[in-house]
Each structure stands twice: as C-alpha cells, then as structure tokens.
Amino acid sequence: MISISAQENKVKTGWNFGALPTITFDSDLGFQYGALVELYQYGTGDLFPNYYHKLYLEVSRFTKGSGIYRFSYDSEHLIPGIRFSTDLAYLPDEAYDFYGFNGYDAVYRESFINDEIDDGDYKTRMFYKHKRSLFRFKNDFSGKLAGDNLLWVAGFAIQNFKIDSVNVAKFNKGKDASERLPFVRDEPGLYDLYQQWGILNPEEADGGLINTIKLGLSYDTRDNRPNPMKGIWTEAGVETSQTFLGSEETFGKLYLTHRQYFTLIPEDLGFAYRLGYQQTIFGTVPFYYQSQVIVSQMRGSTSEGLGGSKTLRGILRNRVIGDGFFYGNAEIRWKAIYFNFINQNWYLGVNGFTDFGFVTDKIEFTEPNLGESEYNNNDFFKRDTEKLHLSAGAGLRVVMNQNFIIAIDLGKAFNEQDGGMGFYMGLNYLF
C-alpha cells in the first residue's frame, strides 16, 4: 500500500533489521565496498516505535586502504534506569582532510590540488591531506535527575590517533606515470609544511592517546528520537582529558547544544534547528583532536568538523577548526510518501537545509616567514578574515519502522574558500 499521508503503522515485535550495501567511488580513495546492518529488538511491541535494544555493525573498505570497522549498541533496558550506549570502532583514513586553523584565516587554494587549473600552481591532489588512523572505544550513560525530562549525562572514551604523511606509494599503485602523485619529500603537503614551520610540534604531529571523561546535563522532551516532530533537546557539559588517565595532553572543553522541533503539519511536515557551541576552557588541545565535536551519543561513524556530513554539509571536511566555534543547522523535514513493503512500515522523506558556523576563539601559533621559500605567506595565511561559513542543500530519507534511516544529502558552499558541492550517503537525520 502506498499513501501520501500518514498511515497506521503495523506494530513490530521481536528482532527486526535494516541492511545497506556500501558501494561508492572516489577517484583517489577508490571503490568503497562492504555492508552495514542495524538490528532492533522490539520485544512484544509494547514500546514500538521505541525499542529494547539496538545493535549496529559496519564493515567497509576503500580499495586504496581506508575503511570503517564499527560496532555500536544502545539500550535503556540493559541497566535499569540508565540509558547506555557503547561504540567500538577502528577508522583508518588514508586521506584525512587538513586545511589549517581558524577558518578563513587559513587560505584554501584549489589550484594547489586541481591539475586542470592552468596557472602553474598545481602541487598534488593530496596537498590538504594526511594519513590518520583512529581506534575509538566510547561509552555514554544517562539517567533521570528530576522528573522525566531532566537527565544527568556521563561518559568515558579511549581514543588512539595515529597520524602520518600520506602514503603516496599506495595511491600511485597501478596508475600510469602521468597520473602518479609526487612523493612527500618532493612535494610536501600542508601537514608536512606545518611541521617544517614549527606550527605542529613533534609530540603531537604523529598522534597520541586521548582518554576523556565527560559530565553534563540534558533536557529532553522529544516525542521521537530518530525524527522528532516536537520537543526540545538541550545539553551542556564538560569533557576533560588528563595525563594521569594516560592521555598525551591535559585539557578541558565546554560544549552546549540546543535542538528544537516544531510540527507544521501533523505527522507530515516539521521544522528543526540545532545550535552548538564548543570551547577549550583549559590546557592545550593536540591539533588532531580539535576537529572532534562532542556529543552525548554517536549518530554515525564520526562526529567531526566543522565542515562535512555531520556539521556543515557542502563545506570541506574540517574546514573550520579553532579553540572555540559556534555552528547551526536549520531543516524543513517532509514525510512525503508512506508505504508498506516486505511487511515493514516505510516512508520517503525530503528535507531542505541550511548550515552555518564560524570560529569564536582562534588557535594561537607563530606565523612563519616564508620570504625566501617557493611560497608566499598569503598562500596560507590571511589574518582577521574569519567570518560566517554558510551552505545550503537538500536531502532524501528512506525510513523503515521509524528507526532505520537511509540518509542522502547534497550541500553547496556559498564561498569558494569552503569548496564547492558535497554529496553524502549514510544513516540517520543529522540531529
């Protein structure tokens, strides 16, 4: 049955699952292949569309070596009175984005990476990349503090970052001589230049262990977790890394996130927005951790930015990096078509969005003097130019049983310093 209006959902019981093959292509990373699956335990169906237990598993790889290996679990019923979420992941990335610090204060030059721009500036397609591998074990807990809506939030995470220059030999394998990338020793990327200039010190340049503890409060009146139609979800907390916990550095970050949801047409059309603020409040944060956006629960394989699929869609991943930043998202969400298929409840959703963000507290460093090198300072640094980064776009959602959500988004940056278009395919609404 297909309908353009809300339908009576069939109550689901027992175990249900959604699966999605991961097949994409990137000219440098190669083909992505693998699969992901979400399992839901609805029990007798008395909680539907809420669930007793949710498990997620993804195994996917790119032919040039990057990959996602992830398992997560979420439940309010494993520990009585406490919501528990755990996430175990290994995320090797052969070409992780790095554009420098403080947003527009760090100049992005497309001509450095695009050999089709005929101005003699081309360096290498990997100029704004480095290699990163992340092992992450993240655990989050929450419970009622007063009434049904005010919650305490706590968590701990073990995260081991390994950073290095791009493995050019891997990307050159099987390519004609005219398509091969220059080796780092001949054409260093921005990550390598930042080390040469002393902006990145040797202790942080190769990564390290960051173990964190998080404490906070949450106020939650959402009517539905996967895609709320009304309510508020506001969080505030502090995350700290301490050397006595085995971390490379001691630091603390404050985070504030406010989300609100409005019904425009009952069941079918809603408006949602998110405002977030994050600030280093003490200590020195290693450069490789500055891209982490603190959340109470993972909604994807990463929570990073600003820029990219989880924060500013259409803007280059990690384009906006600072000691403090502010960001926001606004979305119109329409459940356009409802239908039943393979004995499951489905709907097709369409959303239009705009995303924005900017650095509120800049990372301090000494700008090098490049007067006698092949570069000019204005190739990389332009002081006091940071301002609002803005993008907009549209997306499609394919949703089964109100919980398993296939998400496709296309975003466009408004400023060429932020890139061009971004296409993303994954799971879940953004917030």
N, C-alpha and C positions, 0 to 999 in steps of 0.2 A: 504494500500500500504506500502511495506517495501523496503527501499533502503539503500545501504551502503554509499551513497554520499548525499550531501546537497540537500534538496528538497524545492520547493516553498511552503512557509508557507501560510496556509489559515488565512486571517486576522480575528481576533476575535473582536467581538463587545459586548457591554453590560456587564453583570456580568458573570464571569467565576470563577470556584473554583476548588481547588485540596484538597483532603482529604486523610488522612493516619491514620489507626488504630495504636495505640501504644501498642504492646504486646511483652514484653521481660521478661527475668527471671534472677534473681541474687540470689545465694544461701543464702545470708544474708538479702538483701532487700526484696526478694520475687518476685512475679509476678508484672510487670507493666502493667496496663491496662488503656485504655482511647482512646482519639482521638484528632487529630489536623486538622484544616482546614484553608486554605488561600483563600481569596476572592479577585478577581481583577475586577475593573471597567474599561473597555476599551472604553466606550463611543461609538462613531461612528466608532472606529477603526483607526482614523486618526493618532494616536500615536503608534500603535502596532509595535513592541512588548512592548513598554513602556505603562504605564497605567496612569489613572487619580487618582485612589485611590486603596490602598491595605490594607486589614484587615487580621489579623491573630488571631486565637483563639486556645488555647490548654488547655485541662483538662485531666490530667493523674495522676495516683497514683500507688504507690507500696503497696503491701499488708501489709508491716511492717511499713507504715506510711509516707514515703517520698512522694513527689508529685511535680507537676508543674501545676500552675494555671496562665495563661498568656494571655494577650490581647495586641496587638500592631496595630498601624496604621501608614501609610506612604503616603505622597502625596506632589506633587509640585503645587497643584491646589486649595487646601483649602484656603491658604493665598496667594494672588497674589504676585509673585516674590520671594517667600520663600519656601524652602523645609522644611516640618515639619514632624517629627517622634515622636511618643509617645509610651511608653512601660510601662504597668502596670502588675506587677507580684507578686505572693506570692510563694516562693520556700522553703518549708520545706524539710530538708535533715537530716535523722536520722543517717547517717554515712558519714560525710564530711571529706575529707582527710586532714591530717596534719602530715608533716614529719619533722618539724623543719625549721630552717633558713639557708640560704646561700648555697643551693645546696649540693654538695658532702661533705661540712664541717659538714653536719648533716648526720650521718650514718643511712642507712636503712638496717635493719636485717629481712630478710624474715622469718627466723626461729622463730621470736617472734610471727608471725601471722599464720604460717603454722604448724599444728599439725602432719603433715605427715613427717616432717623432724625430724629424730630420733637423736637429740643431746641434749635433755633436756632443750632447750631454750624457748619452746613454752610458751607464756603468754596468749594471747587472740586474736581472729581474729579481734577485734576492737582496737588493740593497737594503730594504726595510724589513729584513727577516733575520731571525736567528733560530737555532735549534733549542727546543725546550721539551723536557720530559717531566711529567708531574705524577707522583704517586700520592693519592689522597684517601684518607680514612676520616670521614666526617660524621659526627653523631650529634643529633639535636633532640632536645626534650622540652616539653611544655605541659603546664597543668593549670588548673583553675586557681585563681588567687582570691577573687571576690565575685560572687555570682557566676553566671555562665560565660561572661564576655571578657573579663579582665584576667589575663594569664601571665604567669611567670615564664620566662624563656631562658634556657641554658644550653650549652653545648661545648664540645671539645673537638679538635681536629688535629690530625697529624698530616703534614704536607711536606713532601720532599721534592724540591725543584732541582733539576739538573739542566744547566744552561751551557751552550757552546755555540761556536760559529756554525753556519750552515754547512752540512756535509755535501759539498758541491759534487764530489765524485758520484754520489748516489743519484743526483739529479741528471748528471751527464750520461749515465749508463744507457746505452742503446740509442743515443742521439747522434745525428750527423755532426761533423765538425762545425758547420756553420750555426748550429743550434746550441752548442755547448756553452755553459756558463763559465766565466773566468774564475780561477781559484781565488780564495780569500787572500792569499799572500800577494796576489797581483792586483786585486780589486776588492779591498775590504768593504764590508757593509757598515751601516750606521752603528750597529752594536760593537763592531771591532774598532771603529774610529772613536767611539766614546771611551773605550778602554785606553787607546793610544793618547787621548787628550786628558786622561785623568778624571773624567766625569764619573765613570764607573770604577770603583776601586777593586783590586784583585780578590778581596774577600767575598764580595757579593757577585762578581762577574760570572762565576761558574755555578751559581745557585747555592742552595743550602736547605737545611731543615727548619721549618717553621711550625711549631706546635702552639696552638691557641686555645684559650678558654674564653667563652662568651657568656654574658649575663645580661638580661634585659626584661622588658615588659611588652606585652602585646594586648591590644584591644580589638576584638574580632566579633562583628555582628553579621558576617556574610551569610546569605541564605544557601549558598552552594560553593564549595571550594574550587572545583575546576573552572566554572564560568559563572561568577555571581551576577545576579540581576539587581540586587540591592544590598546595602550594608556598608560598613567601614572596616578596614583592616589597617591598623596603625601599630608600628613597632618602634621601639627605641632601645638601644643597648650599647654596651662597650665590649669590644674584643681586644684581648691582650695576648701578646707573645712574650715569653720570658726565657732568658738564657738558662735559668735553673730547671726549666722544663725540657731542656735540650735544644732550644731554638738558637739560630745563628745570631739573632738580634732581639733586644728588648724594646717593645713599642706598644702603643695602645691606639685604638681607633674608636671613635664615636660614630654610630650610624642611626639615622632616623629615616623611616619610610612610612608614607601615608598613602593609602589607596582607598578610593571611594567608588561606589557603584550605584547607578540610577536606572530605574525602569522607565523607558519612554513608551513602549507598547508592551503590555503584559505578555510575558513568556517569550516574546519575539525580538524586541529591539531594546538595546541598552547602551548606556554611555558609561565609560570607566576612565579614571585617570589615576596616575601614580606620580608622587613627588618623593624624591630621595636626596639625602644629604649625607656625606661621609667626610670625616675629618680626622687627621692624625692629631692626637692630643698629647702624646709624649713619645720620646725616643726617635730613633732613625729607622725608617722602613726600607728594607732592601728593594732595589728597583723592580725586581721580578715579582714582588708582592703588591706593588702599587696598583696593578690592574684588577685586583680582586675586589668584587662588590659583595659586601657582607649581606647575607640573607639568613632567615631562620630555617629555611628548608630548600634544598636544591630542586629546581624545576627543570633542569637539563643537565647535560654533562659538564657544563661550566657556568659560572656566574662571574663574568669578566667584562671589562670595558674601561672607560666609556667608549662606545662605538662597537657595532656588531649586533648579532642576533638577539642578545639578551638585554640590551640597553638602548642604543641609538641605531636603529635599523637604517641601512643605506650609507652610514658613515663608517669609514675604515675602522676595523677592529683595533681597539686600544689607542685610538687617535687622541683621546682626551685624558691625559694622565697628570695627576697632581697630588699634593698632600691633602687637599680638600677639594671636593667637587659637589655640584648640585645638578640634578637631572630630573626630567619629567617625561611622561608619556600620556597621550590622550587618545582614546579609541571609541569609535562607534561600532557596536557589535550587533549584527543582524543574523538571526537564525532563519535562513531563507526557505529551506525545504526540509520537511520531515518525511522519513520513510522507514519501513521495516525491511530488513534484508538478512538472510541466513539466521532467522529467528532472533535478531538483535534490533535494538532501537537505535536509529541513526538520525542525524540532521547535518545539513550543509550550512555552514556559517560564512558570512562575508564581513570583513572589517576594514575600516579606513582609519588611518592613524597619523599622528604627528609626534615626533620625538625631539627632545632638545636637552642640552647640557652644557656646562662650562666649568672651568677650574676656578675655585674660590680661594685656594691657598696654594701658591706655587712651590715647587721643589727648588730649593736653592742649590746652585752649583756655580763654579767659576767658568766663565766662557773662555775657551782657548783663543789665542791669537793666531789666525791662520794666514797671516800676511805673506809668508814665504812658501806656502804649500800650493798644491794644484787647486785647492778650494778657496773660496771666499767665505767670510763669516756669514754673509747674507744668504749663502746656500743652505744654512742650517738654523740660524738664529735671527729672530726679529723680536726685540723686546717690546713688552707692553702692547701686544696686538691681540691678546686673548679676548674673546667675546663669545656670544652665543653661537653654539653649533646647532644646526637645525636640519631636520629631514622629515619627509612625509612619504606615505605609500599606502598600499592596500594588501589585504591577505585573504586567504581561504582557509576554512577549518572543516575537517571531516571528522565528525564526533560520533562515537559509539557508546551507548549506555551512559551518556553524560560525563564519562570519565576518561575514556581513551580518545585523545585528541591529536589528530594529524594536523600540523600547522605549516602553512606555506605563506611566506611574506616576501614582498618586493618593496624595497625602500629606495628613495632618491635623496642624496645630499644636496643642500641648497648652495653650498660653497665648494668650488673645485678643490680647495685645500683639504677638504674632507673626503675626496674621492668622487665616485660617480653613482653607480647603482649597486645595490646589494640584494642578492637572492638567497633566501634561507628556507630550509625544509627541516622540520624536527617535530617535537611534540609540545602540546600544551599552549594555552594562552600565555601571553607574556607576564601577566600578573593577575 
